[in-house]
Amino acid sequence: MGRNIRRIQEIEYQRVQEEMDILKMHSLERIKELELKPKRSKKTSGQEVLKSIPYLKLLEDFWIKDINDWKCKTYNLERKKIDLIKFLLVKYKVPNFLYSIFNNHYDKNPGNYTSDMLLLFVDLAQGNSPRYILKNYLSKSESKIFLNSKDDDIIKSIWVSKSESYKLDVKISNAILSKNIDIIYQLYFKRKIDKDAIKFWESVLLFFARYNGKLAPVDIIDLSDYIRTLPNIFSFKGRTLKSVMTLSSQWHKDIIKSRGAPKELDVWSGLKINNWSGIVKHNKIDNPWSITQIKNNVDLYNEGKNQCHCVFSYKGACKTGHTAIFSLKNLDQRSCTIEVNNSYQVGQIRGKRNRKATDEEMSVIKIWAKKNHLKINPHGFWGFR
């Protein structure tokens, strides 16, 4: 009996020793990994961080301190950028959303950027009145709302300030913005101010504000394709919602009638979003799915023709990089057409003859969207009319 106990103790001791040896080995490997891994450093110069903020360089004449005196206090690049901006420009507190001016994701070329928005930041940061600049874009009441905005993006803040002053329903306002972000950006951020275009889009907001409670976001976005084509001299004065919807409906019908098969191949680069394919289980059945970006006019035409909707009218937006169109297929059969804007938000999702996406199709789209870090617009399930 005693021998058995000793034998058990020996076996247990041996097992513990083996486990300790394994842990020791892993610890040594981890130490080697840490030694080989490059250490993150806070020792970044202001000139290095400045390379990632091209718009800050444009304001060099307004710097209040020497960039070489800046000391890095964080590892995070975004925090470094904000800290450097504050160091070089800011004397007084500036609304947080205004820092998005320096991180413009709508246009990467600083040469295209209006100096007004940059100077607005400087005025507020250095104790000057912003009214001289804001008067070109916003009324006094709109400016007050704008400067107290809680949004994290300057374009959204401008748009919301106008919508609130017109008492337009928030959901309707967001629906218009999400569909027309590319045009709205150009209104306020391009070098040349187009006052006629600003007045036209203000009239759009005023028109829809008259119909608060009578429209859903899906109705607004369905009208947006038509409104985008209207000249700035178009007037909503004397028009009713019914008459504008009639004009929109006729425009969509004309588009469908006029489209013909392309005679020459026209290719574009598209947005940097990965295609996807995989097996998704639904109701205990494995189904093969794929989502592919359409990057030429022939494939776009065939998508619209087979799906019986006018997605082909989006060719221009695809070529300019404002929109990307994807085809969802099941067993190589077209299932849904998907639109993604250049803010990487999934917009329109529709099947044949503009039917709504099924639960199974939506589950596939959500998998693909998550892998590509895309947002799905909650108002985006309208159709390609």
N, C-alpha and C positions, 0 to 999 in steps of 0.2 A: 504493500500500500504506500509506504514512504517513498519507495523507488519511483512509483508512478507519479506521485506529486512532484518529485524533483525533476522527472522527465518533462512533465507539463510546464514546470517553471522554466526549464532550459529552452524549450521550444518557444515559449512566450517571450523570453529574453532575446532569443535569436531574431524573432519576428520584429520586436521593437527596434533592435539594432539595425536591421535591414531598412525599416521605414526611416530611421534617423539618417542613414547613409543616403537614401534617395532624396530626402529633404535637403541635406547638405549639398548634394550634387546640383539640385535645382537652384539653390541659393547662390552657388558659385556661378552658374550659368547666367542668372539674373544680374549678378554684380558685373560680369563681363559685358552683358548687353547695355547696362547703364553707363559703363565706362566708354563703350564704343559709340553710344548715342550722342549726337551733338547737343550740347546744352543750349537751352533757350537763353537769350541774353536781352537784357533791358538796354544794353549799350548801343542804341540806334541813334544815329545823328539826325538832326532836323532835315538836312539835305536829302538823306535817304528816304525819309517819310514823305517829303515834299514831292518826290517823283510819283507818288500814288495819288496826289491831289493837284492835278493840272490847273484847276480853277483858282487855287490859292496863289499860285505863281503869278496869275494875271493881276492880283491885287497887291503886288509887292510894294507899290508906292504908298500903300496905306498901313504897312506893317508898323507896329509901335515898339517892337523890340528886335534885337539882333537874333536871327535864327540860330546862330552858333551858340547862344546862351541857353537854348532849350535843353532840358534834361528829361530823358525818357523815364516814365514812372510805371510802365505796364508792359506786359508781353503781347497783349492783344493789338493787332494792327488797327482795327477800327477805333479803339480808344486812343491809340497813338495819334491818329489823324485828328480826332476831335480835340485832343489836348494841345496839339500843335496849332490848330486854328485858333483856339482860345488864347494861346500864348502870344501869337502874332497880331491878332486883330481885336480881341474883345476887352473892352473896359467895363461894359455894363451887360447885365444878363440879357440873353437873346432867347426867344422861344425855341424850344428844342427842334421843332419841325423845320426851321430855317437851315439847320445844318445839312439837311438833305440836298440843298443847293450844290454843295461841294461833292456830292456823291450821285450826280445825275445819271440814272440808268436809262434815260430815254434817248440820249444822244451823247456818244463818247467823244465827239470832236469839240474841243473847247472853242474852236473858231466859229462854230455855229451858235454859240450861246450868247444870249443878250446880256449886256453888261448891267442892265437895270436890276436884275435879281441879285447879282453879286453886290452892287452898290447899296441895295436895300439892306443887305446883311451888315455892311460896313456902317451905314447910318445908324442902325439900331445898336450895333456893338460899340459905337464910339460916341453915343449920346446926341446924335443929330436927328432932326425930324424926318420920318419916312414919308411924309405926306406928298412931297414933291414928286417922288417916284410912284407912289401908290395911286395918285390921281389919274394916271394913265390907264389903270386897270380896274380900280375899285372905287365905289362911292365912299363917303365918310362912314355910313352905317355898315357897309360891307368891310371896310378896313378895320373897324372895331372888332367885328366877329373874327376876321382873319388873324389879327394879332393875338387873339385869345384862343386860337384853335388848339385842339388836343390831338389832331392828326399827326402822323409821323412823316408826312410827305407834303411838300409845298404845293404841288398841283392839286392834290385833294383839298388842301386847306383853302386855296383860292376858289375852287368849285363849290365847296360847302358854304363858304361865306356868301356867295351869290345866291345859292339855293335857299339858304336860311332867310336871307333878306327878302326873297320873293315868296317865302312861306311854301316852298315846294316840298312835297313829301320826301323824306330821306331815302326811302327805297327806290322811288322813281329817279331821284337825283343820282344815286349810285349806279342805277341801271344805265342811264345815259352816259355817265363817266366811264364805266367799264367798257362800253362798246366803242367809245370815241376818244379814248385816252390819247391816241396819236395826234388827232386834230387839235385837241384841247392843249396838248403840250406846245404845239406850234403857235397857238394864239398868244401865249405868254412868255415863251422862252426863245423864240427865234429873234435874230438881230433886228429885223424890220417889224415894227408893230403894225398889224393889219386891223385898224379900228373898225372897218366894215365887217370883217369876220367876227370880231368880238361882239359887235352889236347884233349880228345875226344869231349867234349862239345864246346871247342873252335873251333874244326874242323867243328862242326855242324853250328856254326855261320858263319864261313868263307864260307862254302858250300852254305848256303842260301843267303849270301851277293852277290854271283855271279849271283843270279837271281832276284836282286832288280827290281821291276816294272813288273815282270812276274808272281808273286804269290800274292794271297790274304791271309790275316790272316787265313781264314777258311781252305785253302789248307795246311798251315803249321801245324795247330793243328790236321788235319786229319792224317798227317804223324807222329805226335808225339808218338802215341801209339806204332807204329812200332820201331821208333828210341830209345825209352826207353828200348826196349828189347835187343838192340845190345850190344855186348861186347865192352870193351874199345879199343880192338885191331882193331876194324872195321875201315877201311879207306875209305874216300870219294874220294881219289885221283883217277882220271881217270873216275869217275862216272858222269853221267849227271842227270839232274832232272828227265827226263823220266825214266831212269833205276831205280832210287831210288823209284819212284812212283810205278813202276811195282813190285819191291820187296815188297813194303808195301801192295799193292793190293793182292799179292799172300799170304802174311802172314795173312791178314784178312780172306781170303778164307779158309786157313788151320785151323784157329781158329774155324770158324763156322763148318767145317767138323768134327773136333776132339771133339767138346763138346758133352757130353752125360748127361743124367739125373743123378744127384747126388744120391749115394747109401746110404749115411749117412747125418744126419742133422748137419750142421756147423753154429753156431750162433756167432755173434759179437755184441759189444755194440753200435757201430755207433757214429755219431757226435751228440752233444747236440743241436739238432734243433727240434723244436716242429712240430708235425703233424698238419694238419689243415683240417677243413671241414666247408662248408657253402653254402649259396644260393647266386648265382651271376646272376644279370639280364642282359640279352643280347638280343637285338632286342625285348624288351618288354616282354621277356619270362624268368621266374625264373628257373634256372637250378641248381641242387644240385651237388657240386663238393667236392672232397677230395684229399689230398696229404699226402702220408704215406711213411715213411722211410722203406726201405727193409733191414732187419737185419739178414737174414739167406740165405744159399746157395740155398735152394729149391725155395723160393720166387723169388730170383734173376734169377734162371734158368727159371722159368715159365714166368717171365717178358720178358726175351730175346726171349723165344720160341714164346710167343703170339704176341710180337711186331716185330718179324722177324729181330732182330739185335743182335749183340754179346756183350750185356752189361754183360753177365755172365763172360766175361774175366776180369771184374773189381773186381772179388771176392777178389783177393789178396790185392788190394788197399783199399777195404772196411775193410778187417780184420785188416790191419795195422793202420787204422784211417786216411789215406791220402785222402780218398774219401768217400762220402756217396751217395747212389742212392735212389731216391724217385719215387714213382709211382703216377701219376696224373690220377684220375678216375672220370668219369661222369656217374652217376647212376650205380655204381659198374662195369662199363665197362672201361677197360684200355684205356687211351687217349694219354698220353705222358710219357716218361721216362726222369728224370731230374738228372743231376750230380752236386754235390756241393763238392768243394775241402776243405781241412782243413784250408784254409784262409777265409772260409765262403763266397766264391764267387760261384754263380751259373754259371756252365759252359755249358755242353752239354744239349740241350733240343730237343728231337725228338719224333715223333709219330711212327706209324707202318711203317715198311720198311724205316725208317729214313726220313719220310716226315717232313716238317717244321711245327712248332706249328702254329695253327690258331690264329687270333686276339683274339678270345674269350678265348682260352687256355692261351695265354700270359697275358691277363688281370687277370686271376685267379692266375697264377704263381706270378705276380707282387704283388698281395694282400698278398699272403703267404710269399713272400720274404721280404716285408716291415715289416710284423709282427715279423719276425725273424731276422731283421736287416742284411739281406743278400744283397750283391751286385750282380748285373747281368752283367756278362762279355759281353761287346758289340760285341766281336768276338766269342761268345760261342754257336752259333746256328749251329754247325756242327753235325755230326751223329755218332751213335755207329756202326762202320763198322764191 
